[in-house]
């Protein structure tokens, strides 16, 4: 449903509200749908996601760190999404990682290269 909504002219209004309510607080199995949607939107080059990348990174790293995924496929999807953003936007990634010591320590354990 999110992907259909983002084809509409008001995607600039929908996406920020969607991201604002992340991370999920329950029903972690829904993280697969959430991050699959975000990944597709990112790969499509939707400019409305760019200003939200900091928040998206925080959420993705949070889900990985807290193991709020229900299977390896979901974990791998989120990891690869975070990894791609870290390559495409290294300054933004460094800013997010530098804002939280616990996350910074966790990121050092990830094979992001």
Residue pairs with C-beta under 8 A, 6 or more apart in sequence:
2 14
2 18
2 37
3 37
3 40
3 41
5 11
5 14
6 14
6 15
6 41
6 46
6 48
8 14
11 46
11 48
12 48
15 41
15 46
15 48
15 49
15 52
16 48
16 52
19 52
19 55
19 56
19 59
20 55
22 34
22 55
22 56
22 59
23 31
23 59
23 62
23 63
23 68
24 30
24 31
24 34
24 68
28 63
28 68
28 69
28 70
29 70
29 74
31 63
31 68
31 69
31 70
31 74
31 78
32 69
32 70
32 71
32 73
32 74
32 77
35 60
35 63
35 74
35 77
35 78
35 81
36 77
38 49
38 56
38 81
39 77
39 80
39 81
41 49
42 49
42 81
42 84
42 85
49 56
53 85
53 89
53 92
54 92
54 95
54 96
56 85
57 82
57 85
57 86
57 92
57 93
57 96
58 96
58 100
58 103
60 78
60 81
60 82
60 85
61 82
61 96
61 97
61 103
61 106
61 107
62 68
62 103
63 69
63 78
64 75
64 78
64 79
64 82
64 106
64 110
65 102
65 103
65 106
67 75
69 75
69 78
79 110
82 110
82 112
83 110
83 112
85 92
85 93
86 93
86 112
96 103
97 103
97 104
97 107
98 104
